[in-house]
Amino acid sequence: MENIVKDLISFKTVEGNLDEFQKCFDYIADYMSGTDKNIKMYEYKGYKSCVISNTSSKEFDILFVGHIDVVPAMDSMFVSKTVDNILYGRGSFDMKGNDAAIFKFIKNVNTDKKIGVFITSDEELGGFNGTKYLLENEKYTTKVAIVPDGDKNFNLVTEGKGVLQLKIVSHGVSAHSSLLWEGENAILKLFNVYNELVKKYCKNAETDFATTINLSKIQGGDAINKVPDTAHMYLDIRNIYSDKKEGIIDYIKSIDSNVEIEVIAEGEYFNLDIENEYVKKYIASAEKILNRKVDFIQCNSSNDARFFCKYGIPAIIMNPEGDNYHKDDEYVKLGSLDTLYDIYCEFTDKF
């Protein structure tokens, strides 16, 4: 599997590199050539997706979900290296290493179960033109989805945060800086909104599974000697299940009813029912292969698994051993990819 991972990493599949995405999809098609598997390409709003399956039906028993897009990196990170069975490179853990395990599985699987694979190119941008499109517009469905794109060390993710990205505009009253009490500082109004939000929602966020709010950008004013009469800030909010998006927006309005709020992007939270029959079978399969109990974990990040919640489809998030996704020293342990493959085989047999 090492060579597959290295080949996939070599494609610089970052936003805007359309030729590299096409080369990567061509590589996947070539890898699957000579098999009896079906491959169908889709494109929505300029983003391509690939569906591989062992059936002509759009209704699967098991659906694997992967993506080939990665975040930007230095050119050197697209040349992978292996040290002591640890493979380093951009996307090795998020998630081209995991893709390799999926490709090996779908290529070799021989079962009467209907197996499908989504490979998309926009997960790092939110997944709206890939997984969401395939479910919503192309009407694919499945009994269970497997999304190896969260946490690490074969932990099972039971809850993930939603995404709410806002632009908030505040208006004040301009005045000369020497007479600032005659004005109303629009930037300070935004700081007040932010501080009150953090007080309410982000208690112990570093140690507990709690909503987080990142003030990622703020702009205002047009002169250094003038009280700014307008300002805007951008917030990236990752909310837990109990902190509903509507409630957050209503609370902002209660802090300052005069601010203008624009929703830039939003994504649903993720929740997994561990009592679901397919989830229980997957846990049993993983524990048999790992020869230990599987740990359950809440995950701060989000991925395409959240799109399945709307349809009541259980989505299993479990990653192999690796770490440092989106960092310069991103890596995956190659032996754990073989373990992941074995879990897939065992689960399919138990299904």
HELIX and SHEET records of a PDB file:
HELIX    1   1 GLU A    2  SER A   10  1                                   9    
HELIX    2   2 LEU A   18  MET A   32  1                                  15    
HELIX    3   3 ASP A   75  PHE A   78  5                                   4    
HELIX    4   4 SER A   92  LYS A   96  3                                   5    
HELIX    5   5 GLY A   97  ASN A  108  1                                  12    
HELIX    6   6 GLU A  123  LEU A  125  5                                   3    
HELIX    7   7 THR A  131  GLU A  136  1                                   6    
HELIX    8   8 SER A  177  GLU A  182  5                                   6    
HELIX    9   9 ALA A  186  TYR A  201  1                                  16    
HELIX   10  10 LYS A  245  ILE A  255  1                                  11    
HELIX   11  11 GLU A  277  LEU A  290  1                                  14    
HELIX   12  12 ARG A  306  CYS A  309  1                                   4    
HELIX   13  13 LEU A  334  LYS A  350  1                                  17    
SHEET    1   A 8 ASN A  38  TYR A  44  0                                        
SHEET    2   A 8 TYR A  47  SER A  53 -1                                        
SHEET    3   A 8 ILE A 115  THR A 120 -1                                        
SHEET    4   A 8 GLU A  59  HIS A  67  1                                        
SHEET    5   A 8 THR A 141  ILE A 146  1                                        
SHEET    6   A 8 ALA A 315  MET A 318  1                                        
SHEET    7   A 8 LEU A 156  GLY A 160 -1                                        
SHEET    8   A 8 PHE A 270  ASN A 271 -1                                        
SHEET    1   B 8 ASN A  38  TYR A  44  0                                        
SHEET    2   B 8 TYR A  47  SER A  53 -1                                        
SHEET    3   B 8 ILE A 115  THR A 120 -1                                        
SHEET    4   B 8 GLU A  59  HIS A  67  1                                        
SHEET    5   B 8 THR A 141  ILE A 146  1                                        
SHEET    6   B 8 ALA A 315  MET A 318  1                                        
SHEET    7   B 8 LEU A 156  GLY A 160 -1                                        
SHEET    8   B 8 PHE A 296  CYS A 299  1                                        
SHEET    1   C 4 LYS A  81  VAL A  83  0                                        
SHEET    2   C 4 ILE A  86  TYR A  88 -1                                        
SHEET    3   C 4 TYR A 331  LYS A 333 -1                                        
SHEET    4   C 4 GLY A 322  ASP A 323 -1                                        
SHEET    1   D 4 THR A 212  GLY A 220  0                                        
SHEET    2   D 4 THR A 230  ASN A 239 -1                                        
SHEET    3   D 4 GLY A 162  HIS A 171 -1                                        
SHEET    4   D 4 GLU A 260  GLY A 267 -1                                        
END                                                                             
